[in-house]
Structure formats: C-alpha cells, structure tokens
C-alpha cells in the first residue's frame, strides 16, 4: 500500500492554504538542488535556497496562518520546518555538520509530480520503437535477453495508459474552453493548453507517410510468431528462471505467454483509442473555426455604408439607365472554396490474417544435418572421457598417444585435443586424468605431433 511507505503528514503542505507555494518550492528543490547533486545538501545551503525562492512570493501566498513569521530569516526556517515535519525532508548529521536530503519514498512521489508538471506530451514513434526493439531483442536471443520481453510488455501497457489519459485530459481542456465567456481567454486556452501541451509533438505525424504506427505491423507479426513457437516460449521461460525472475519453467511459460498476449491485444486494438482522440481534435477544430468565422469585431461604419448603398440602388428608377459598376466579379465572392471543410476521417487499416507457413522437409533435413555436424565436431568433457575410457579398457591404465588408433573423423576430432586435457575446459579433466610428455613423435595419416602419455589420476 502506498500510504504504508509515506509519512502520515506528507500531503499536509499540498492541502494547506499555501499549497501553491509549497508545491512550487518542492518542484524547485527537486529540480534545481537535489536533482543536480548526489550527496546530501548542507542545511545552511538549503535554508539560503529557500530564502531566495521565498523572495518572489508574497507573505499571503507563503503563510498558512497568522503564526507564520514575516521576517525573511525566520520565515525561511518556518518553511523548512514545515517540509521537515511533513516528511518531505530528512535531516541528519555528518561529522557534526547538519545535512538534509529528500526522503527516499517522497522522492519517488515527487518524480511523478514533476513529470505531471512538465506536461503530457509523448513521442508516439519513440514508444512504438521501444516496444519493437525490445521485442526483437528478446526473440532473436531468448536465452540471454528474456527480460527484454518484460520491458516490451511494460512499455506497451504504459503507452496504452498514456492514450487513455490523453483522451480524458483533452476532454477536460475542451470543457474549460467551452466554459469561457471571453473569446480571447478561450483562444488562449486552446493554443496554450490544447495545442501546445497535448496536440503538438509527433501527433501530426499520424497523418503523414512518416506515421510512427507503420512499425505496428512488425510488433504484431513478431509477437504472434513468438507466441505460436513453443521453442521460443520455452527458451524465454528458461532464461527467466535462470535470471531469477521465475520459480519454475511452467510459471515462466505462463508469464511469457501472458506478456506476448498483452502486446498483441494492445497493438491490435489501438485504432479505437486513436479514433477517440481524433474525434476530440476534430470537434475542437470545428468549434474554434466557427468562433473565428462568426465572432469578429462588428464594424458599424460598414453596416451604414451597406445600408446607404442599398438605398441608392433602390432609388434608381430605370435599371437600364443605371451606370455600369466599375468592378465586375467573374465568379461569386463566396463559394465552396471558402466553406470550412471538416477533418477527413482516417481510413480503417485493412488487416489480413497471417497464414502459418508450412515447413519444407528439405529445410528441416538441412537444419538437422547441420545440428548433427555440430554435435560430431564439438568436443566436450564427456566425449573426451568416453574416448579415453574405451582406450583404457583395451590397453590398461596407461595409454600412449602413438598407440591410439584413429579409425574415423570422430576419433580424430577427440584425439587432436588430448594434448590439452590438463587445461581444457578450465582443467575439469585434470582431476581424472594425468598428461605427460613422451619421447618421439606421432606420425600418422592425420597429423604429426610430439608423443604423449595419458593415465588415470591416482584419486580418480
């Protein structure tokens, strides 16, 4: 629970009459002081910084009640004590010098408050690429990078939460704009809050050829392929167990399948969330355009001139004798080109089900042949031990290299590594066998090298 980790009075400064000042001071300390240094701050330096910050605020904005002192020196101490008692600050001594730091749990909360204060814009392209790169990293090397799948699922859920919050925040701004009586205030809210804070960033790129969601098909395809491949799921699960993020392979497999399903569900259902945001944007643009068209300044002189013109035209007795107007319009002054055109609704993306490609028997045979070749040419401690034990059964407890028959390639692959068994595989075989040099050389149809003797270790 959140409140089991936070001080009981932590939110008191943010609910007091001076909450605007307290919030601004906390963000200032978090960004300008504690955000730039690693070690705690001296108490005297912090008091000086609080005093400098208070100089830009009035006494009424800083004080909670009549007991708050107005003297600058006493007031900064009172503000410091206010944050210390609430649990935002922690004071201690280092070699008799009082130092102050932000409370660890309060710092985490302050990070989120600072993020909210900076605004809600987010790069759609960056979010989509983060998910795609993490997912490709996990599927390309599932044994060592299985944690990248968890990062991809978390980034997908965070991005979905951002889209949901974006629609709600835009509706709030829309209600505030509609509640304004002054047209100037409405325009200021529209351009400063709606456009500057939410709409700008790379939202406009959603309607261009650089659409960041062009990578969405790659995410859906990669996640679907991994979910249908039991070997990939198994490798990701084993990696999670090896890294200590799951207790068993079965539990890890359920987690892996759940994360892949979340990624597929989120990116296959993004259209309805984007449609909600697009509807809000189109509705606001229509209302602002209508306000600009109909809410102009009234020109009383223009009205009088128009009325006088109409009276003069009506006073003409014979239209045929009326003078020719100096300007003739070849087309209507107002027509279809001047009408407001609403935003074109984004066309739905046509999706096609991906068919499972049938495996080619020739390719499967080729893969199996490569695996068999790799197994035959890879030397392991077990293969060397089995080869030596077969020789010991034939020749006793000691064998000479020149007396070992090499009948095929498999025997030669192991034989040419026998001269290194004392250091091979970090010396694992040196505990079972002893290697010594012998006079003479080994000359056969396979190689030419110094002779050696291999015997069982006494304690083996």
C-alpha positions in Angstrom: 0.0 0.0 0.0 1.2 3.5 -0.9 0.4 5.1 2.5 2.3 2.5 4.5 5.6 3.8 2.9 4.8 7.5 3.2 4.6 9.9 6.2 1.2 10.5 7.7 1.5 14.3 7.2 3.2 14.1 3.8 0.3 15.7 1.9 -0.4 18.3 4.5 1.6 21.1 2.8 -0.2 20.3 -0.5 -3.6 20.7 1.1 -2.9 23.9 3.2 -3.7 27.5 2.2 -0.1 27.9 0.9 -0.3 24.7 -1.2 0.6 26.5 -4.5 3.8 27.9 -2.9 4.7 24.6 -1.2 4.2 22.7 -4.5 6.3 25.2 -6.4 9.0 25.0 -3.7 9.2 21.2 -3.7 9.5 21.1 -7.5 12.2 23.8 -7.4 14.2 21.9 -4.8 13.7 18.6 -6.7 14.9 20.1 -10.0 17.4 22.7 -9.1 19.1 21.5 -5.9 18.6 17.8 -5.2 18.4 16.9 -8.9 21.9 18.1 -9.7 23.9 16.6 -6.8 24.4 13.1 -5.4 25.4 13.8 -1.9 23.1 15.4 0.8 22.9 19.2 0.9 24.2 21.3 3.9 21.3 22.7 5.9 22.7 26.2 5.6 22.8 26.0 1.8 19.2 24.7 1.8 18.0 27.5 4.0 19.6 30.0 1.7 17.9 28.5 -1.3 14.5 28.5 0.4 15.0 32.2 1.3 15.9 33.1 -2.3 12.8 31.3 -3.5 10.5 33.0 -1.0 11.7 36.4 -2.2 9.5 36.0 -5.3 6.3 35.2 -3.3 4.1 37.4 -1.1 3.6 36.8 2.5 -0.1 35.9 1.9 1.0 33.2 -0.6 3.6 31.7 1.8 1.7 31.9 5.2 -0.7 29.2 6.3 -2.0 31.3 9.3 -1.0 34.3 11.4 1.8 32.4 13.2 3.9 32.3 10.0 6.6 35.0 10.6 7.1 37.7 8.1 10.8 38.3 8.7 12.7 36.7 5.8 15.2 34.8 8.0 12.6 33.5 10.4 10.2 32.7 7.5 12.6 30.5 5.7 13.2 28.5 8.8 9.5 28.1 9.3 9.1 26.9 5.7 12.0 24.5 6.2 10.4 23.1 9.4 7.0 22.8 7.6 8.6 20.4 4.9 10.7 18.6 7.5 7.7 17.9 9.8 5.6 16.7 6.9 8.2 14.1 5.9 9.4 15.6 2.6 12.9 16.3 4.0 15.2 14.2 6.2 17.8 15.8 8.4 20.9 14.1 9.9 24.5 15.0 10.9 27.7 14.1 9.1 30.8 14.9 11.3 28.9 17.4 13.3 27.6 19.2 10.1 23.8 19.1 9.7 22.8 17.9 6.2 19.4 17.5 4.5 18.2 15.2 1.8 14.8 14.3 0.3 13.0 11.3 1.9 13.5 8.3 -0.4 9.8 7.4 -0.7 8.9 11.1 -1.0 11.4 11.5 -3.8 9.7 8.8 -5.9 6.4 10.6 -5.5 8.0 13.9 -6.3 9.4 12.4 -9.5 5.8 11.7 -10.7 4.6 15.1 -9.7 7.4 16.7 -11.6 6.6 14.6 -14.7 2.9 15.8 -14.5 4.1 19.4 -14.2 6.2 19.1 -17.3 3.1 18.2 -19.4 1.5 15.1 -21.1 3.2 15.1 -24.5 4.8 11.9 -25.5 6.5 10.7 -28.6 4.3 8.0 -30.3 7.1 7.0 -32.6 9.5 6.6 -29.7 7.1 4.5 -27.7 6.3 2.2 -30.6 10.0 1.8 -31.5 10.9 1.0 -27.8 8.4 -1.9 -27.9 9.6 -3.2 -31.3 13.3 -3.1 -30.4 12.8 -4.8 -27.1 10.6 -7.5 -28.6 13.1 -8.2 -31.5 15.9 -8.4 -29.0 14.0 -10.9 -26.9 13.0 -13.2 -29.8 16.4 -13.0 -31.5 18.3 -14.2 -28.4 15.6 -15.6 -26.0 18.1 -17.4 -23.8 20.0 -14.3 -22.7 17.6 -11.4 -23.3 14.3 -12.8 -22.0 13.9 -9.7 -19.7 13.5 -7.6 -22.9 10.1 -9.2 -23.3 9.0 -7.9 -19.9 10.3 -4.5 -20.9 8.3 -4.6 -24.1 5.1 -5.6 -22.3 5.6 -2.9 -19.7 6.2 -0.2 -22.4 3.0 -1.4 -24.2 0.9 -1.1 -21.1 2.4 2.4 -20.3 1.7 3.6 -23.8 -1.9 2.3 -23.7 -2.4 4.1 -20.3 -1.0 7.3 -21.9 -3.5 7.2 -24.7 -6.4 6.7 -22.3 -5.2 9.5 -20.1 -4.7 11.7 -23.2 -8.3 11.5 -24.2 -9.5 12.3 -20.7 -7.2 15.3 -20.4 -8.2 16.7 -23.8 -11.9 16.4 -22.8 -11.2 18.5 -19.6 -9.5 21.2 -21.7 -12.4 21.2 -24.1 -14.9 21.7 -21.2 -12.7 24.6 -19.9 -12.6 26.3 -23.3 -16.4 26.0 -23.7 -17.0 27.5 -20.3 -15.1 30.7 -21.1 -17.2 33.8 -21.7 -14.3 35.8 -23.1 -13.3 34.8 -26.6 -9.7 35.8 -26.0 -9.4 33.6 -23.0 -10.9 30.7 -25.0 -8.4 31.1 -27.7 -5.5 31.3 -25.2 -6.6 28.1 -23.6 -6.9 26.4 -27.0 -3.5 27.3 -28.2 -1.5 27.2 -25.0 -3.1 24.2 -23.3 -4.8 22.1 -26.0 -2.4 22.6 -28.9 0.8 23.4 -27.1 0.6 20.8 -24.3 -1.3 17.9 -25.9 -1.6 18.2 -29.6 1.9 19.2 -30.7 4.8 16.6 -30.5 4.5 13.9 -33.1 0.7 13.7 -33.1 0.6 15.3 -36.5 2.9 12.6 -38.0 0.0 10.1 -37.6 -1.4 11.6 -40.8 1.8 11.5 -42.8 3.9 8.9 -44.6 6.2 9.0 -41.5 3.4 7.6 -39.4 5.1 6.0 -36.3 2.5 3.3 -36.3 3.9 1.9 -39.5 6.0 -0.3 -37.1 2.9 -1.7 -35.5 2.5 -4.5 -38.0 6.1 -5.6 -37.2 5.2 -5.7 -33.5 2.1 -7.8 -34.1 3.9 -10.1 -36.5 6.9 -10.6 -34.1 4.7 -11.2 -31.1 2.4 -13.6 -33.0 5.3 -15.6 -34.3 6.8 -15.9 -30.9 3.5 -16.9 -29.3 3.0 -19.7 -31.9 6.5 -21.1 -31.5 6.8 -23.3 -28.4 10.6 -23.5 -28.6 10.8 -19.7 -28.4 8.4 -19.6 -25.5 10.4 -22.3 -23.8 13.7 -20.5 -24.3 12.3 -17.3 -22.9 10.9 -19.1 -19.9 14.2 -20.9 -19.2 16.0 -17.5 -19.4 13.6 -16.0 -16.9 14.2 -18.9 -14.5 18.0 -18.7 -14.9 17.9 -14.9 -14.2 15.8 -15.5 -11.1 12.6 -13.9 -12.3 10.5 -17.0 -12.0 10.4 -20.0 -9.7 9.9 -22.7 -12.4 9.7 -23.1 -16.1 6.0 -23.7 -16.0 5.3 -20.5 -14.2 7.7 -18.6 -16.5 5.9 -20.0 -19.6 2.6 -18.7 -18.4 4.1 -15.3 -17.8 5.7 -15.2 -21.2 2.5 -16.2 -23.0 0.6 -13.6 -21.0 3.1 -10.8 -21.9 3.0 -11.7 -25.6 -0.8 -11.8 -25.5 -0.9 -8.3 -23.8 1.4 -6.9 -26.6 -0.8 -8.4 -29.3 -4.1 -7.2 -27.7 -2.8 -3.6 -27.2 -1.4 -3.0 -30.6 -4.2 -4.7 -32.4 -6.8 -2.6 -30.6 -5.1 0.8 -30.9 -7.4 2.1 -33.6 -10.4 2.7 -31.3 -8.3 4.7 -28.9 -6.8 6.8 -31.7 -10.3 7.3 -33.1 -11.4 8.8 -29.7 -8.5 11.3 -29.8 -9.1 12.1 -33.4 -12.8 12.9 -32.7 -11.9 15.2 -29.9 -9.4 17.1 -32.1 -11.8 17.4 -35.0 -14.6 18.7 -32.7 -12.3 21.3 -31.1 -11.1 22.5 -34.5 -14.6 22.8 -35.8 -15.6 24.9 -32.8 -12.6 27.2 -33.0 -13.1 27.7 -36.7 -16.7 28.6 -36.2 -15.8 31.0 -33.5 -13.2 32.7 -35.7 -15.8 32.9 -38.6 -18.7 34.3 -36.7 -17.2 36.1 -33.7 -15.5 39.0 -35.5 -15.4 42.7 -34.5 -18.6 44.5 -35.5 -18.0 47.4 -37.9 -20.9 49.9 -37.5 -19.5 52.1 -40.3 -19.5 49.2 -42.7 -23.1 48.5 -41.8 -24.0 52.1 -42.5 -22.2 52.1 -45.9 -24.0 48.9 -46.9 -27.4 50.4 -46.0 -26.6 53.6 -47.9 -25.6 51.6 -51.0 -28.9 49.6 -50.8 -30.9 52.9 -50.6 -29.1 54.3 -53.6 -29.8 51.2 -55.6 -33.4 51.3 -54.7 -33.7 55.0 -55.8 -32.8 54.2 -59.4 -35.9 54.5 -61.5 -34.8 52.6 -64.6 -32.3 49.8 -64.2 -31.4 50.0 -67.9 -30.1 53.6 -67.4 -28.2 52.8 -64.3 -24.4 53.4 -64.5 -22.2 50.4 -65.1 -20.4 49.3 -61.9 -16.6 49.8 -62.1 -15.9 46.3 -60.9 -17.5 43.1 -62.2 -16.9 39.8 -60.4 -16.5 36.9 -62.8 -17.3 34.5 -60.0 -19.2 34.5 -56.8 -17.2 36.3 -54.0 -18.2 33.4 -51.6 -18.4 29.9 -52.7 -17.4 26.3 -52.0 -13.7 27.1 -51.7 -14.4 29.4 -48.7 -16.5 26.8 -46.8 -15.0 25.1 -43.8 -14.0 21.5 -44.6 -14.1 19.1 -41.6 -11.1 16.8 -41.0 -11.3 13.7 -43.2 -11.8 10.7 -41.0 -8.9 8.4 -41.0 -9.5 5.3 -43.1 -9.5 2.0 -41.3 -6.5 -0.2 -41.8 -7.3 -3.4 -43.7 -5.9 -6.4 -41.9 -5.4 -9.8 -43.3 -4.8 -13.0 -41.2 -1.3 -14.3 -41.4 -1.2 -17.9 -42.6 1.2 -20.3 -40.9 3.8 -21.2 -43.5 4.2 -25.0 -43.9 7.7 -26.2 -43.1 9.7 -27.5 -46.1 11.0 -31.1 -45.4 14.3 -30.2 -47.3 14.9 -27.3 -45.0 14.1 -29.4 -41.9 16.6 -32.0 -43.1 19.2 -29.4 -43.7 18.8 -28.0 -40.2 19.0 -31.5 -38.7 22.1 -32.2 -40.8 23.8 -29.0 -39.5 22.9 -29.9 -35.9 24.3 -33.4 -36.4 27.5 -32.0 -37.9 27.8 -29.5 -35.0 27.4 -32.4 -32.5 30.1 -34.5 -34.2 32.6 -31.7 -34.4 32.1 -30.2 -30.9 34.4 -31.6 -28.3 33.0 -31.8 -24.7 34.4 -33.2 -21.5 32.0 -36.2 -21.8 33.1 -37.1 -25.3 36.8 -37.0 -24.3 36.2 -39.1 -21.2 34.2 -41.7 -23.2 37.0 -41.9 -25.8 39.7 -42.4 -23.1 37.7 -45.0 -21.2 37.4 -47.1 -24.4 41.2 -46.9 -24.8 41.8 -47.8 -21.1 39.6 -50.9 -21.4 41.8 -52.0 -24.3 45.3 -51.0 -23.1 45.1 -50.9 -19.3 45.6 -47.9 -17.0 48.0 -46.0 -19.2 48.0 -45.3 -22.9 50.5 -43.7 -25.3 49.4 -41.3 -27.9 51.2 -43.1 -30.7 49.4 -46.3 -29.8 45.8 -44.9 -30.0 44.2 -46.0 -33.3 42.4 -43.3 -35.3 39.8 -45.0 -37.4 37.5 -42.2 -38.4 36.9 -38.4 -38.3 35.0 -38.6 -35.0 38.0 -40.2 -33.3 40.4 -37.7 -34.8 38.3 -34.7 -33.5 38.7 -36.0 -30.0 42.3 -37.2 -30.4 43.7 -33.9 -31.6 42.5 -32.3 -28.3 44.0 -34.9 -25.9 47.3 -33.0 -25.6 45.3 -30.1 -23.9 43.2 -32.1 -21.3 45.2 -30.6 -18.4 44.0 -27.1 -19.3 40.9 -27.8 -21.4 37.5 -26.8 -20.0 39.1 -24.9 -17.1 41.0 -28.0 -16.1 37.9 -30.2 -15.4 39.6 -33.3 -16.9 42.8 -32.8 -15.0 41.1 -34.2 -11.8 40.5 -37.6 -13.6 43.5 -37.9 -16.0 47.2 -37.1 -15.9 49.0 -36.0 -19.1 52.8 -36.3 -19.5 55.2 -35.8 -22.4 57.0 -38.8 -24.1 59.9 -39.1 -26.3 59.3 -39.4 -30.0 56.6 -38.2 -32.3 53.2 -39.3 -33.5 53.2 -39.6 -37.3 50.1 -41.0 -39.0 47.9 -40.0 -41.8 46.1 -37.5 -39.7 48.8 -35.3 -38.0 52.4 -35.1 -37.0 53.0 -34.0 -33.3 55.1 -34.8 -30.2 54.1 -38.0 -28.4 52.4 -38.1 -25.0 51.1 -40.4 -22.3 47.7 -40.3 -20.6 46.9 -42.2 -17.4 44.2 -42.2 -14.8 44.8 -39.9 -11.8 45.5 -41.7 -8.6 42.5 -40.3 -6.8 40.1 -40.8 -9.7 
